[in-house]
Amino acid sequence: MKERESINSYLASRNGNTGFTASQIYYLTSRVSKLTSHLQLHPKDYSSQIGLWKLLGKRKRLLAFLSNENTNLFTRIVKELGLRGLKGH
């Protein structure tokens, strides 16, 4: 819960638009971290695994879009969130 509030406060100071690509990536990253911690406790929860894979795919598509549109913002987000980036970009 605190993580979501910190993301909301971070985005409110930057851009209040939750449809903004960067804000969607931040929200998806927080949801991915929650699901990852859940799956560490419950490794046989296959429906949560499928949900995690879908979230990761959506985040990957958003990152690819952002890398094509605004490379400076893309590199800043990857650095701030500690993501690996994209293959071939």
N, C-alpha and C positions, 0 to 999 in steps of 0.2 A: 504494500500500500504506500509506503513512504517513497518507494522507487517511482511509482506512477506520479505522485505529487511533485517529486523533484523534476521529472520530465515535463510535467505540466508547467511548472514555474519556469523552467528553462525555455520552453517554447513560447510561453506568454511574453517573456522578455524579448524574444527574437521575432516571432511571428505567431499571432493568435490563430491563424488559419490552420485548422487540423487537416485540411485536404492537401496541404503543402507536402510535397514529396518527402522532404527531410523529416517532417513531423511524423509522417506515416512510418518511415524507417525507424525512428526512435520508438514509437509505440510497438511496432513489431518486434524490435529487439528486446524490449522489456517483457513482452509475452513469451518470446523464445526462452529467455532466461528463467521465467517462472515454470514453463513446461519442462525445461531441462532438469531443474531441481526436482520437480514432481516425478519425472521418469527415473531419477536416481533412486528414489524411495520405492517406486513401483515399476520395476523393469518389464513386467509382463502386461502393462496397460497399452495394448496395441492400438486402441482408438486414439489415445493421446499421442502415440507415435505418428499416426497418420496425420493428425492435426498439426503436429510439429513440422512434419515434412511440407505440408501445405503452406504454413507460415514462412518457412525457409524459402520456398519457391517464390512466394509473393515478394518477400524482401529482396531476393536476388533479382527479380524482374524490375523492381523499383530502383535498385542500385544500378542496373544496366541502363535504365532510362535516364537516371540522374547523371551517370558518367557521360552519356552522349549529349545531354543538354548543358550541364554546368560542371565542368571538371574540377574547378576550384572547390566548390561546395562538396562535391563527391569525395575528394581527398581529405577535406576537413572532417567530414562525417565518419569516414573510415578510420581516421586517426583517433577521433574522440571516442568512438564506440569500441575500438580495438578489433575491428573486423579485418579479415584477410584481403578483402578487395575481390576483384573478378579475374578469372583466367582470361588471358588474351587481351586485356585492356591496359 
